[in-house]
Every structure is written in C-alpha cells, then in structure tokens.
Amino acid sequence: MSTLTVQPDNMDQETAIRLFLDALHVSYKTSEKDVDETDYLSASPAMKAHLDKAAEQEKNNEGVTISLDDIWK
C-alpha cells in the first residue's frame, strides 16, 4: 500500500480526518506524541457539545447501560 501524508491546517480538520480514518478502521501514525482521544474529540465544537451532553446525562443517571453481549446485535 502507499503512504499518504496529510497536513491539516487546524484542529477541526485534524479531528475530522481522525474520525474519518477511525470510522474506516484505517490505521495511522502521528508525527507528534499521541493526543489524548478526549482532547482531540473535544476540539470539534459539535463533538464537544455531544460529549458534554452525554456527560451531563450520565451525571443525572440518565445514561443507558448496554451489556457487552448486546453491543453488536
């Protein structure tokens, strides 16, 4: 396979690229030390809002528990 070099201009672009590659199960390496997953997801305003809402729901016991056996059904 070939190697692709991608140079995002900002953190939003980097986050979008990482999410896209993750969704396609494409492995990748970064030249900088690995970024904490929560930090890079929080860099996107839309994703940060989603994570904040989920954290608030969990704090208020509004979260949904799914067993590991049911995840891939």
C-alpha positions in Angstrom: 0.0 0.0 0.0 1.0 3.6 -0.4 1.7 6.1 2.3 -0.4 9.3 2.5 0.9 12.4 4.2 -1.9 14.7 5.3 -1.3 18.2 6.8 -4.4 19.7 8.3 -4.5 23.4 8.9 -6.2 23.3 12.2 -7.5 21.1 15.0 -11.0 20.8 13.5 -9.6 19.4 10.3 -7.3 17.0 12.2 -10.3 15.8 14.3 -12.4 15.3 11.2 -9.6 13.3 9.5 -9.0 11.1 12.5 -12.7 10.4 12.9 -13.0 9.5 9.2 -10.0 7.2 9.4 -11.3 5.6 12.6 -14.7 5.0 11.0 -13.0 3.2 8.1 -10.7 1.3 10.5 -7.6 2.7 8.8 -4.5 2.7 11.0 -2.4 5.8 11.1 0.5 7.3 12.9 1.1 10.8 14.0 4.5 12.5 14.0 3.8 14.2 17.3 3.2 12.4 20.6 -0.2 10.8 20.6 -3.0 13.2 21.6 -5.5 12.1 24.3 -8.6 10.9 22.5 -10.9 13.1 24.6 -8.8 16.2 23.8 -8.9 15.7 20.1 -12.6 14.9 20.1 -13.3 18.0 22.2 -11.5 20.1 19.7 -14.6 19.9 17.4 -17.3 22.2 18.8 -20.1 19.8 17.6 -18.4 16.7 19.2 -17.6 18.7 22.4 -21.3 19.6 22.7 -22.3 15.9 22.2 -19.7 14.7 24.8 -20.8 17.4 27.3 -24.5 16.4 26.9 -23.6 12.7 27.4 -21.6 13.5 30.5 -24.4 15.6 31.9 -26.9 12.7 31.2 -24.6 10.3 33.0 -24.2 12.6 35.9 -28.0 12.8 36.2 -28.3 9.0 36.0 -30.0 9.3 32.6 -27.4 7.1 30.9 -28.2 3.8 29.2 -26.3 0.7 30.2 -25.7 -1.8 27.4 -24.2 -5.2 28.1 -21.2 -6.2 26.0 -23.2 -9.1 24.6 -25.7 -6.6 23.2 -23.3 -4.1 21.6 -23.0 -5.9 18.2 -26.6 -7.1 17.9 
